[in-house]
Amino acid sequence: MPTRTIARLYDAHADANQVVADLEALGVPHSDISIVASNRDDRTATNRDGDAGSGAAAGATAGALIGGGAGLLAGIGALAIPGIGPVVAAGWLVSTLAGAVTGGAAGAATGGLIGSLTNSGVPEREAHVYAEGVRRGGSLVTVRADEARAIEVERIMDRRSIDWEERDRSYRSEGWERFDPDAPDYTTSTPGRDPVRSDR
């Protein structure tokens, strides 16, 4: 049966974690779920051995630190993406991101996030909003779901997500046009952090 990619952005990392847990409870396989979340607040300050994390592709296992003791979140690791900065990530998007970062291909790492989304069917404009959202502190959850399960997956993911079109309009009102891998690091003083939640 054909599958499609469902992607949602969350302002609160706890919301994204809860969505992942709810998807797992529904029976969605770990191999079909991915999370990429900003790590500017250093959620992975230590790995499971208690050693300090090193940043890009550190491999820090931080599930317990960010709210997941089992399942997908138990295997979450840390890396850095040019233009986005430090992230924690797990799931099917991670191999593209980690491979590009550890291979030293900075442009490919950025293209990996947007490219992985667009190659799996997410419209490019939407993918740019998601990348910018992660840059500004958000968390992106993506799921590969067959049509028979897609409606239920969307219902779970929509509960806490932001409306990407509203966020796109908000970003554009600031002069933003698309995700820029060469943009300076985002800080809390940068405009556009106010949540715009979905009415769904």
C-alpha positions as CSV (number, residue, x, y, z in Angstrom):
1,M,0.0,0.0,0.0
2,P,1.4,3.5,-0.9
3,T,2.7,5.6,2.0
4,R,2.9,9.3,2.4
5,T,4.9,11.6,4.8
6,I,3.0,13.5,7.4
7,A,5.0,16.3,9.0
8,R,4.1,18.6,11.9
9,L,6.0,21.3,13.8
10,Y,5.7,21.9,17.6
11,D,6.8,24.9,19.6
12,A,7.1,22.9,22.8
13,H,9.5,20.0,22.8
14,A,7.3,18.2,25.4
15,D,4.4,18.3,22.9
16,A,6.5,16.6,20.2
17,N,7.6,14.0,22.7
18,Q,4.0,13.3,23.7
19,V,3.0,13.0,20.0
20,V,5.8,10.5,19.4
21,A,4.6,8.5,22.5
22,D,1.0,8.6,21.2
23,L,2.1,7.4,17.8
24,E,4.0,4.5,19.3
25,A,0.9,3.6,21.4
26,L,-1.1,3.6,18.2
27,G,1.3,1.0,16.8
28,V,3.2,3.1,14.3
29,P,6.6,1.4,13.9
30,H,9.7,3.3,15.2
31,S,11.2,3.0,11.7
32,D,8.3,5.2,10.3
33,I,8.7,8.0,12.9
34,S,11.3,10.7,13.1
35,I,11.9,13.7,15.3
36,V,14.4,16.6,14.8
37,A,14.4,19.1,17.6
38,S,16.4,22.2,18.4
39,N,19.0,21.5,21.1
40,R,19.9,25.2,21.9
41,D,18.9,24.5,25.5
42,D,21.4,21.6,25.6
43,R,19.0,18.8,26.4
44,T,21.9,16.4,25.9
45,A,24.4,17.9,28.2
46,T,25.4,14.4,29.2
47,N,25.1,11.1,27.4
48,R,24.2,7.8,29.0
49,D,27.7,7.3,30.4
50,G,27.6,10.7,32.1
51,D,30.2,12.2,29.8
52,A,29.8,15.7,28.4
53,G,28.3,15.7,24.9
54,S,30.5,17.0,22.1
55,G,28.0,18.6,19.8
56,A,28.0,17.6,16.1
57,A,27.3,13.9,15.7
58,A,28.1,13.3,19.3
59,G,25.9,10.3,19.5
60,A,24.7,11.3,22.9
61,T,21.8,9.0,23.9
62,A,19.5,11.4,25.7
63,G,16.1,9.8,25.7
64,A,15.8,9.8,29.5
65,L,16.9,13.4,29.7
66,I,14.2,14.7,27.3
67,G,11.3,12.5,28.4
68,G,11.6,9.2,26.6
69,G,12.8,6.1,28.5
70,A,11.9,3.6,25.7
71,G,10.9,3.5,22.1
72,L,12.2,6.0,19.5
73,L,13.1,8.7,22.1
74,A,15.5,6.3,23.9
75,G,17.8,6.3,20.9
76,I,17.8,10.1,20.3
77,G,21.3,11.5,19.5
78,A,22.9,14.9,19.1
79,L,24.3,16.6,16.1
80,A,24.7,20.0,14.5
81,I,23.2,21.2,11.3
82,P,24.6,24.2,9.5
83,G,22.1,27.1,9.6
84,I,20.0,25.3,12.3
85,G,22.6,24.6,15.0
86,P,22.6,21.9,17.6
87,V,19.7,19.4,17.3
88,V,18.6,16.2,18.9
89,A,17.2,13.7,16.4
90,A,16.0,10.1,16.0
91,G,14.3,8.1,13.2
92,W,14.4,7.8,9.5
93,L,15.7,11.4,8.7
94,V,18.7,11.0,11.0
95,S,20.8,8.8,8.7
96,T,20.7,11.6,6.0
97,L,21.5,14.3,8.5
98,A,24.2,12.4,10.4
99,G,25.9,11.2,7.2
100,A,26.1,14.7,5.8
101,V,27.4,16.2,9.0
102,T,30.0,13.5,9.8
103,G,31.1,13.6,6.1
104,G,31.9,17.3,6.4
105,A,29.3,18.2,3.7
106,A,27.8,21.2,5.3
107,G,25.5,22.1,2.4
108,A,24.4,18.5,2.1
109,A,23.4,18.5,5.8
110,T,21.0,21.4,5.2
111,G,19.8,19.8,2.0
112,G,19.4,16.6,3.9
113,L,16.6,18.0,6.1
114,I,14.8,19.9,3.3
115,G,15.7,17.4,0.7
116,S,14.5,14.4,2.7
117,L,11.2,16.1,3.3
118,T,10.6,17.1,-0.3
119,N,11.8,13.8,-1.7
120,S,9.3,12.1,0.5
121,G,6.4,14.3,-0.7
122,V,6.4,17.3,1.6
123,P,6.0,20.5,-0.5
124,E,9.1,22.6,-0.6
125,R,7.6,25.8,0.9
126,E,6.3,23.7,3.8
127,A,9.7,22.1,4.2
128,H,11.4,25.5,4.5
129,V,9.0,26.6,7.2
130,Y,9.8,23.4,9.1
131,A,13.5,23.9,8.9
132,E,13.2,27.5,10.0
133,G,10.9,26.4,12.8
134,V,13.5,24.0,14.1
135,R,16.2,26.7,13.8
136,R,14.0,29.0,16.0
137,G,13.7,26.4,18.7
138,G,10.9,24.1,17.5
139,S,10.6,20.3,17.1
140,L,9.6,18.5,13.8
141,V,7.9,15.1,13.9
142,T,7.5,13.2,10.6
143,V,5.7,10.0,10.0
144,R,5.5,7.7,7.0
145,A,2.0,6.3,7.0
146,D,-0.1,4.2,4.6
147,E,-3.5,5.7,3.6
148,A,-5.4,3.3,5.9
149,R,-3.7,4.8,8.9
150,A,-3.0,8.4,7.8
151,I,-6.2,9.9,9.1
152,E,-5.6,8.6,12.6
153,V,-1.9,9.6,12.5
154,E,-2.9,13.1,11.5
155,R,-5.5,13.3,14.3
156,I,-2.8,12.6,16.8
157,M,-0.2,14.9,15.3
158,D,-2.6,17.8,14.9
159,R,-3.5,18.0,18.6
160,R,-0.5,20.1,19.6
161,S,1.0,21.2,16.3
162,I,1.3,24.7,14.9
163,D,-0.4,25.7,11.6
164,W,2.5,25.8,9.2
165,E,0.7,28.2,6.9
166,E,0.1,30.7,9.7
167,R,3.7,30.3,10.7
168,D,4.8,30.9,7.1
169,R,2.8,34.2,7.0
170,S,4.3,35.2,10.4
171,Y,7.8,34.6,9.2
172,R,7.2,36.4,5.9
173,S,5.8,39.4,7.7
174,E,9.3,39.8,9.1
175,G,10.9,39.7,5.7
176,W,11.8,36.0,5.8
177,E,11.5,34.2,2.4
178,R,13.0,30.8,2.9
179,F,15.3,28.8,5.2
180,D,18.8,30.2,4.9
181,P,21.7,27.9,5.9
182,D,24.0,30.9,6.2
183,A,21.7,32.9,8.6
184,P,23.2,33.8,12.0
185,D,22.3,31.7,15.0
186,Y,18.8,32.3,16.1
187,T,18.4,33.9,19.6
188,T,15.4,34.5,21.8
189,S,15.6,38.1,20.9
190,T,15.0,37.3,17.2
191,P,11.5,38.1,16.1
192,G,9.0,35.4,15.3
193,R,9.2,33.1,18.2
194,D,5.6,33.7,19.4
195,P,3.6,30.5,19.0
196,V,0.9,30.3,16.3
197,R,-1.1,27.2,17.1
198,S,-3.4,25.3,14.8
199,D,-7.1,25.6,15.2
200,R,-7.5,22.0,14.1
